[in-house]
Amino acid sequence: MTTRHRGQRPTTLFSLVSALAALPELPPVERARVAPDLIEAAKGVLSGVRGSAMQEAVDGGMTVVALAAELGINRSKVNDALAAHRAASVADGPVKAFGVRPESGIDGCSP
């Protein structure tokens, strides 16, 4: 992480975890400087993980209504997450978009 330039955010779950693990090694001011970028990266990465998990549930036979009830959210939130997941998957591919490849786990690591 010490070689990471400001603005180069982790884009996969694995790279986010690696960046977070490197935080204690940084001087205090540098930790404070990179924290906002990591917060935003975490939001994006975890949103992708959530969308991917929702898509996997629906692909496995769960209805949108049942998924929404299970998550305690309304159907439109599920549909929005699924649409965002599909759009990102088409644009970047599932591994680049979310760092998750269902057949091989996170970033190609075995589950």
FENVENZI-V977950 format. One record per residue. N is the residue number from 1. SS is DSSP state (H for helix, E for strand, L for the rest). PHI is phi in whole degrees, -180 to 180 (999 if undefined). NEAR is the number of other ideal C-beta (glycine too) atoms within 8 Angstrom. Layout:
n=<N/N>
ss=<SS/SS>
phi=<PHI/PHI>
near=<NEAR/NEAR>
//
This chain:
n=<1/2/3/4/5/6/7/8/9/10/11/12/13/14/15/16/17/18/19/20/21/22/23/24/25/26/27/28/29/30/31/32/33/34/35/36/37/38/39/40/41/42/43/44/45/46/47/48/49/50/51/52/53/54/55/56/57/58/59/60/61/62/63/64/65/66/67/68/69/70/71/72/73/74/75/76/77/78/79/80/81/82/83/84/85/86/87/88/89/90/91/92/93/94/95/96/97/98/99/100/101/102/103/104/105/106/107/108/109/110/111>
ss=<L/L/L/L/L/L/L/L/L/L/L/L/H/H/H/H/H/H/H/H/H/H/H/H/H/L/L/H/H/H/H/H/H/H/H/H/H/H/H/H/H/H/H/H/H/H/H/H/H/H/H/H/H/H/H/H/H/H/H/L/L/L/L/H/H/H/H/H/H/H/H/L/L/L/H/H/H/H/H/H/H/H/H/H/H/H/H/H/H/H/H/H/L/H/H/H/H/H/L/E/E/L/L/L/E/E/L/L/L/L/L>
phi=<999/-65/-93/-70/-86/-55/102/-92/-90/-61/-118/-128/-60/-63/-69/-66/-61/-62/-65/-67/-66/-82/-55/-60/-79/-84/-63/-54/-67/-67/-59/-64/-71/-87/-56/-61/-64/-70/-62/-66/-62/-61/-59/-67/-64/-70/-63/-66/-62/-64/-61/-64/-66/-63/-63/-62/-64/-66/-63/-82/112/-75/-79/-61/-63/-65/-63/-60/-64/-64/-88/73/-128/-88/-59/-65/-65/-65/-61/-64/-65/-66/-64/-64/-62/-64/-63/-68/-65/-70/-71/-117/87/-63/-72/-66/-68/-129/72/-129/-120/-49/-79/-132/86/-80/49/83/-81/-67/-66>
near=<10/7/4/8/5/7/5/5/9/10/9/13/13/10/11/14/8/10/14/8/7/10/12/5/6/11/5/6/6/9/10/7/7/14/9/6/10/14/8/9/13/9/8/10/15/9/10/14/12/9/14/13/8/13/11/9/9/12/6/6/4/8/6/10/7/8/13/12/7/7/7/4/6/6/8/6/9/14/9/8/12/13/8/10/15/9/8/12/11/5/6/6/6/10/11/8/11/16/14/13/9/7/3/8/9/10/12/7/8/4/5>
//
